[in-house]
Amino acid sequence: MPSQTQKPTEIPETLPCVLYKCGMSFKITFVSPNSQDILGLRPDGLVGTSAFSDERVFRSDIQYTSDNLRRLKESDSISMFHRIVNDAGLPFWVAHTLRRLHPDDNQQLWGCIIPLLDDRRIRAVDGQTVSRFIHKLGNHLQLLSLVSNSLRKEAESSKDLETLQETIDKIIDLTRTLSDYNQELSCQSDIDFEDLFATVSGTQLPLFADKGITLHIAIGKTACGAAVRGDAAMLDVAITCILKNALEATESGGRVSLEAEALPYGATNSSVVQIRVTDYGCGIPQEHLNKIVEPFFTTKKDHDGLGLSMASRFVEMHGGFLTIDSPSGQGTEAVIRLPVRLSRERLQP
């Protein structure tokens, strides 16, 4: 952090961090010229706007950062860890410090942002989520106990036997989901998108056909030969969870599309692949969009609300970003952005 008397023009461009100056409204008046190299954010896209707080803070971290900013009214400085989204549309973790430019000035702030080298990707489920899993299991077990007591009195009740089996199945499914949700990114390899889409289409096309829905799958030429480093099974699950929601939202005779294209960014051997799932079903109410990827949020009967949450989690573990948009009455569009590199064949002159 520069001294209170140091001018912005005196800041060395070789600093391993990005410095900026802003007011309490977060309108940036100066940013160090190394923001493009360190954060992937163009300086001219930040100065004079409030875009950083409005658009560059990862959606799940906006409330957290806002709460911290309010603390500056009572404190001279704050520090926090959160994610920002760069010009390529990809999130990454940073350490972020803000302090008043002068102790007696509540309006001018110096900010310092340092990208975290270990990437701080999600590795384990937080305690609150685990507690909610246990709570869900407890509800099913309680019902199982009641049905079991009933069976002792009326052993010939087939309805009770069916309820018992359904409850046991729910416990097994929820436990399996907990195991899947909490897995870490351990087995990593280069994943070819053509192979990934072939696996997804092999399992999903029959399900769509059974319901009389067309699943259109297309990989743009720009994405052919692109590879992401990670776990193919986890990305398969992420895409499948999104397709399952699209399938449930679409009536027989409808259509869902799964498409991929590469968006050039940065060096010649790197880019971002954008995977888009579009349906034209009933859509998602606007008031639910901000909650749709939260664990256990669902408006559907007999759903635990973990599908899109798991998809978002697995995408983020690969350094990516899942967004969901649903214009009123126009269906739903889910977009995954993943950092990729071109294969060796594409790199050869």
SULMO-V374091 format. One record per residue. N is the residue number from 0. RES is the residue in three letters. SS is DSSP state (helix for helix, strand for strand, loop for the rest). PHI is phi in degrees with one decimal (NA if undefined). PSI is psi in whole degrees, 0 to 359 (NA if undefined). Layout:
# SULMO-V374091
n;res;ss;phi;psi
N;RES;SS;PHI;PSI
N;RES;SS;PHI;PSI
This chain:
# SULMO-V374091
n;res;ss;phi;psi
0;MET;loop;NA;131
1;PRO;loop;-69.2;161
2;SER;loop;-71.2;167
3;GLN;loop;-68.3;338
4;THR;loop;-98.4;350
5;GLN;loop;-73.6;135
6;LYS;loop;-84.7;152
7;PRO;helix;-56.4;325
8;THR;helix;-69.5;347
9;GLU;helix;-90.8;359
10;ILE;loop;-77.4;124
11;PRO;loop;-64.3;139
12;GLU;loop;-75.5;350
13;THR;loop;-89.9;2
14;LEU;loop;-59.8;140
15;PRO;loop;-82.0;33
16;CYS;loop;-154.7;167
17;VAL;strand;-110.3;129
18;LEU;strand;-108.9;145
19;TYR;strand;-149.7;163
20;LYS;strand;-125.0;137
21;CYS;strand;-152.8;172
22;GLY;strand;-98.8;181
23;MET;loop;-65.9;339
24;SER;loop;-81.0;358
25;PHE;loop;71.3;20
26;LYS;loop;-78.2;117
27;ILE;strand;-81.0;129
28;THR;strand;-106.1;342
29;PHE;strand;-155.9;142
30;VAL;strand;-141.8;140
31;SER;loop;-63.0;145
32;PRO;loop;-67.0;353
33;ASN;loop;-89.2;9
34;SER;helix;-63.8;329
35;GLN;helix;-67.0;316
36;ASP;helix;-71.3;322
37;ILE;helix;-90.5;320
38;LEU;helix;-110.9;349
39;GLY;loop;73.2;26
40;LEU;loop;-121.6;125
41;ARG;loop;-69.6;131
42;PRO;helix;-57.2;320
43;ASP;helix;-70.4;347
44;GLY;helix;-88.1;355
45;LEU;loop;-112.4;320
46;VAL;loop;-65.8;133
47;GLY;loop;86.4;2
48;THR;loop;-131.8;172
49;SER;loop;-105.6;25
50;ALA;helix;-61.6;330
51;PHE;helix;-61.4;309
52;SER;helix;-75.5;331
53;ASP;helix;-82.3;322
54;GLU;helix;-122.0;336
55;ARG;helix;-95.6;343
56;VAL;strand;-79.8;132
57;PHE;loop;-56.4;138
58;ARG;helix;-54.0;322
59;SER;helix;-73.2;347
60;ASP;helix;-104.8;358
61;ILE;helix;-61.7;314
62;GLN;helix;-63.7;319
63;TYR;helix;-61.9;314
64;THR;helix;-68.4;324
65;SER;helix;-63.0;318
66;ASP;helix;-62.1;321
67;ASN;helix;-68.1;321
68;LEU;helix;-62.7;324
69;ARG;helix;-64.9;335
70;ARG;helix;-68.8;342
71;LEU;helix;-65.9;343
72;LYS;helix;-68.9;333
73;GLU;loop;-110.6;353
74;SER;loop;-128.3;154
75;ASP;loop;-79.0;337
76;SER;strand;-155.9;159
77;ILE;strand;-138.9;155
78;SER;strand;-135.5;144
79;MET;strand;-157.2;159
80;PHE;strand;-112.4;131
81;HIS;strand;-160.5;180
82;ARG;strand;-107.0;146
83;ILE;strand;-123.0;161
84;VAL;strand;-111.1;123
85;ASN;loop;-83.4;184
86;ASP;loop;-64.8;341
87;ALA;loop;-83.9;356
88;GLY;loop;83.0;20
89;LEU;loop;-111.9;140
90;PRO;strand;-91.0;151
91;PHE;strand;-153.9;158
92;TRP;strand;-82.8;144
93;VAL;strand;-138.6;156
94;ALA;strand;-98.0;129
95;HIS;strand;-129.5;124
96;THR;strand;-123.9;138
97;LEU;strand;-130.3;139
98;ARG;strand;-147.0;159
99;ARG;strand;-66.7;142
100;LEU;strand;-66.5;322
101;HIS;strand;-134.6;140
102;PRO;loop;-53.9;328
103;ASP;loop;-98.2;10
104;ASP;strand;-116.5;112
105;ASN;strand;-88.1;358
106;GLN;strand;-102.9;334
107;GLN;strand;-108.1;133
108;LEU;strand;-129.7;147
109;TRP;strand;-103.6;136
110;GLY;strand;-119.3;148
111;CYS;strand;-135.4;125
112;ILE;strand;-122.9;126
113;ILE;strand;-123.2;121
114;PRO;strand;-68.0;140
115;LEU;loop;-86.3;125
116;LEU;loop;-67.3;328
117;ASP;loop;-82.4;359
118;ASP;loop;71.1;345
119;ARG;loop;42.8;39
120;ARG;loop;-69.3;158
121;ILE;loop;-61.0;128
122;ARG;loop;-124.7;336
123;ALA;loop;-146.7;154
124;VAL;loop;-75.0;137
125;ASP;loop;-70.9;160
126;GLY;helix;-59.6;324
127;GLN;helix;-65.0;319
128;THR;helix;-66.2;318
129;VAL;helix;-60.4;319
130;SER;helix;-61.8;322
131;ARG;helix;-70.6;325
132;PHE;helix;-59.5;312
133;ILE;helix;-62.0;321
134;HIS;helix;-61.7;316
135;LYS;helix;-62.0;316
136;LEU;helix;-61.7;320
137;GLY;helix;-61.8;321
138;ASN;helix;-62.2;316
139;HIS;helix;-67.0;321
140;LEU;helix;-66.5;324
141;GLN;helix;-63.4;316
142;LEU;helix;-64.0;321
143;LEU;helix;-60.8;320
144;SER;helix;-65.4;318
145;LEU;helix;-64.0;317
146;VAL;helix;-66.7;322
147;SER;helix;-61.7;318
148;ASN;helix;-64.0;323
149;SER;helix;-65.9;323
150;LEU;helix;-65.5;330
151;ARG;helix;-65.7;332
152;LYS;helix;-89.2;324
153;GLU;loop;-130.9;81
154;ALA;loop;-65.4;340
155;GLU;loop;-93.4;6
156;SER;loop;-76.9;104
157;SER;helix;-69.1;330
158;LYS;helix;-64.0;319
159;ASP;helix;-64.6;321
160;LEU;helix;-63.6;321
161;GLU;helix;-65.5;317
162;THR;helix;-63.4;320
163;LEU;helix;-60.9;314
164;GLN;helix;-65.3;319
165;GLU;helix;-61.5;320
166;THR;helix;-67.2;318
167;ILE;helix;-61.4;318
168;ASP;helix;-62.0;321
169;LYS;helix;-64.8;320
170;ILE;helix;-62.9;316
171;ILE;helix;-63.3;314
172;ASP;helix;-63.3;318
173;LEU;helix;-67.6;321
174;THR;helix;-64.9;318
175;ARG;helix;-63.8;320
176;THR;helix;-63.7;321
177;LEU;helix;-59.6;318
178;SER;helix;-64.0;317
179;ASP;helix;-66.6;316
180;TYR;helix;-63.2;326
181;ASN;loop;-92.7;4
182;GLN;loop;-70.5;153
183;GLU;loop;-104.0;164
184;LEU;loop;-82.7;88
185;SER;loop;-108.4;313
186;CYS;loop;-90.4;107
187;GLN;loop;-118.0;141
188;SER;strand;-154.7;172
189;ASP;strand;-76.8;123
190;ILE;strand;-105.2;118
191;ASP;strand;-83.6;131
192;PHE;helix;-68.4;330
193;GLU;helix;-65.5;319
194;ASP;helix;-66.8;319
195;LEU;helix;-62.2;315
196;PHE;helix;-68.6;327
197;ALA;helix;-64.5;319
198;THR;helix;-65.6;315
199;VAL;helix;-63.2;314
200;SER;helix;-64.4;325
201;GLY;helix;-62.1;326
202;THR;helix;-92.2;331
203;GLN;helix;-93.4;327
204;LEU;helix;-55.4;317
205;PRO;helix;-62.7;323
206;LEU;helix;-65.8;319
207;PHE;helix;-68.4;321
208;ALA;helix;-63.5;321
209;ASP;helix;-60.6;328
210;LYS;loop;-93.7;359
211;GLY;loop;75.6;32
212;ILE;loop;-115.6;137
213;THR;strand;-84.5;128
214;LEU;strand;-108.6;109
215;HIS;strand;-92.5;122
216;ILE;strand;-117.6;128
217;ALA;strand;-146.1;134
218;ILE;strand;-114.2;119
219;GLY;loop;-64.5;155
220;LYS;loop;-58.6;329
221;THR;loop;-66.7;335
222;ALA;loop;-90.9;345
223;CYS;loop;-66.6;128
224;GLY;loop;90.8;354
225;ALA;strand;-80.9;146
226;ALA;strand;-137.3;143
227;VAL;strand;-115.6;144
228;ARG;strand;-87.6;121
229;GLY;strand;169.1;207
230;ASP;loop;-108.6;112
231;ALA;helix;-61.2;323
232;ALA;helix;-64.2;322
233;MET;helix;-69.4;320
234;LEU;helix;-68.9;326
235;ASP;helix;-60.1;314
236;VAL;helix;-62.4;318
237;ALA;helix;-60.9;311
238;ILE;helix;-66.4;320
239;THR;helix;-62.6;319
240;CYS;helix;-60.9;319
241;ILE;helix;-68.4;318
242;LEU;helix;-64.6;325
243;LYS;helix;-61.6;318
244;ASN;helix;-65.3;321
245;ALA;helix;-65.4;321
246;LEU;helix;-62.5;315
247;GLU;helix;-67.7;333
248;ALA;helix;-88.6;353
249;THR;loop;-109.3;134
250;GLU;loop;-81.3;159
251;SER;loop;-55.1;137
252;GLY;loop;92.5;354
253;GLY;loop;-84.4;189
254;ARG;strand;-143.3;141
255;VAL;strand;-130.0;140
256;SER;strand;-118.3;142
257;LEU;strand;-125.3;113
258;GLU;strand;-131.3;155
259;ALA;strand;-140.7;143
260;GLU;strand;-150.3;153
261;ALA;strand;-96.9;137
262;LEU;strand;-112.9;113
263;PRO;strand;-58.2;140
264;TYR;loop;-160.1;134
265;GLY;loop;70.5;224
266;ALA;loop;-65.2;162
267;THR;loop;-67.7;339
268;ASN;loop;-101.7;18
269;SER;strand;-137.7;155
270;SER;strand;-165.3;184
271;VAL;strand;-121.5;129
272;VAL;strand;-96.4;131
273;GLN;strand;-109.4;120
274;ILE;strand;-105.8;125
275;ARG;strand;-121.8;126
276;VAL;strand;-113.9;121
277;THR;strand;-124.2;130
278;ASP;strand;-125.2;165
279;TYR;loop;-122.7;39
280;GLY;loop;-87.3;214
281;CYS;loop;-76.0;343
282;GLY;loop;80.7;179
283;ILE;loop;-119.6;129
284;PRO;loop;-55.4;141
285;GLN;helix;-58.2;326
286;GLU;helix;-71.0;348
287;HIS;helix;-98.9;348
288;LEU;loop;-61.4;321
289;ASN;loop;-73.2;347
290;LYS;loop;-108.2;353
291;ILE;loop;-62.4;334
292;VAL;loop;-101.8;7
293;GLU;loop;-75.3;139
294;PRO;loop;-57.4;134
295;PHE;loop;76.3;1
296;PHE;loop;-81.6;122
297;THR;loop;-156.6;151
298;THR;loop;-113.6;7
299;LYS;loop;-102.0;140
300;LYS;loop;-69.8;140
301;ASP;loop;65.4;25
302;HIS;loop;-117.5;141
303;ASP;loop;-90.9;354
304;GLY;loop;70.8;40
305;LEU;loop;-116.9;349
306;GLY;helix;-62.0;302
307;LEU;helix;-69.6;329
308;SER;helix;-62.5;316
309;MET;helix;-66.2;320
310;ALA;helix;-60.0;313
311;SER;helix;-62.1;317
312;ARG;helix;-62.6;314
313;PHE;helix;-67.4;323
314;VAL;helix;-65.0;316
315;GLU;helix;-65.0;327
316;MET;helix;-66.4;342
317;HIS;loop;-100.3;16
318;GLY;loop;77.2;16
319;GLY;loop;-103.5;195
320;PHE;strand;-153.2;127
321;LEU;strand;-110.0;127
322;THR;strand;-122.7;146
323;ILE;strand;-129.6;128
324;ASP;strand;-128.3;143
325;SER;loop;-147.6;84
326;PRO;loop;-57.2;141
327;SER;loop;-52.6;119
328;GLY;loop;73.3;13
329;GLN;loop;-121.7;22
330;GLY;loop;82.4;197
331;THR;strand;-135.7;142
332;GLU;strand;-125.9;120
333;ALA;strand;-109.2;130
334;VAL;strand;-123.9;125
335;ILE;strand;-106.0;130
336;ARG;strand;-116.3;128
337;LEU;strand;-129.8;138
338;PRO;strand;-73.8;132
339;VAL;strand;-136.4;169
340;ARG;strand;-129.1;156
341;LEU;strand;-76.0;149
342;SER;loop;-68.4;167
343;ARG;helix;-58.2;322
344;GLU;helix;-62.7;321
345;ARG;helix;-72.8;335
346;LEU;helix;-79.7;338
347;GLN;loop;-71.1;139
348;PRO;loop;-68.6;NA
